[in-house]
Amino acid sequence: MTRLDPREREAVTWVYLRGHTYEEAAEATGIPLGTLKRALRTALVTLKEVLGDPRPA
């Protein structure tokens, strides 16, 4: 998670760790919904690169 920028980290925390919907996370954090979704997509790509993709090629 340290490789993520603060907005990405906040989005991942609210949606994937705390279990909130995108809308709830956007409202709670003040991040616009579209920006939050983009931050999640970017964060998942970064985490996939850092952790490796466990799926077979």
Summary of the structure (lengths in Angstrom):
residues: 57
radius of gyration: 11.7
end to end distance: 24.8
largest distance: 38.5
contacts: 140
relative contact order: 0.19
helix: 68%
strand: 0%
